[in-house]
């Protein structure tokens, strides 16, 4: 079936936000009088949304401390959303090429929508994504297939006419469960083993354009 919708994860797929996420995490750990974590340690905490990250970054913390820590994390992250965050190489020109093909694009992240929109705007790619869905858009987050199914339904396309592009097991599991085509991004935050079940694997973002389902779309346009 021709692909009529591309659903993108954000962190680790379109943007390298790990340094800013690490700064926000260590801001909260400093508040909790805990030593800072390395980039690799924070990398292992990301992917399940801010609440999960803060909970795991503050082991043994009481629920009230987690709640306050989450507020501090979100506030700091919003204020420093793009201090060190950058687009992965080739993202802008690849998105431009996809837009020229008339391909609908959207974001489905486990980051809250306001944070998604802010970083997309700051990195000047918001125009490619009129539809942005995040952790607070649906009752469930990735790796549940429910958010993917909800997005597909909103766009009025079949699951088999859609593709989920992401860097972690959350994206691949959600896409597979929803019955969409899955593309794993080998350059992102997820371990390579997490992408083993993906239909396709790319090592650089511009490689997306050369995948068979998009080549077919381009040839038929």
Phi, psi and omega in degrees: 000142177294144179277128182244359181205132174248124181250121185249134161292168184248288183291128181084356180240303176262325186232146172262095185254005186303318180299319179288324176295322178294319179297318179294320179296315182287336172299316180289320179294323177297318176300326179269009178060042176246150179291156181291156176259152176283169177301316181295324178293320178291323178307322181286350181261343187275161173118337183251013180097169187293320181299315178297318181299311182295319180300317181284334179282343180240067184300134178082001181288148177288157180307319180295323178290322176298316181298315179292321178297322178297317178299317180293321178298309183296320179295313180295315182297320179295319181288338182235034191297332183224031177297315183237353182288138180223155170292145171292153182305133175083001183296312185299311183290329179289317176298323178297318179294321178295319179296322178295334176283352182079021183277120175295134181236144174212165178254136169227103186239161169268008172271148178300148187301316181301320178292320177301310183297322181295314183289324176299319179292316182295328180266004171065038174235012181299329182297338179281346189231078176295338178245122180231126180239138183225196183297334182260015181271328186225164179296335182239154176247162169303139021272006173299140176285349186301317178298322179296315179297322179294320179295313180302318180296319180297327180274352177069033178239162178282154178303319181291351177260013185232157177225140176252124182245121181198174188251000187226172177300330179300317182288315184291317179295318180295315180294316180297317180296330180274349179083021178263164173293139181241140178233119178267138180257104187290349182269355188274208188272336184288151174293147183303326181296336180290342185259007187299330183268000180293148177292326180222155176229131177240146181261341176220146186303318180299342177298341180303320183299330183273000180292146188306320184290334176273327175299319178297317178299317183293320181293330182270352183278000000 
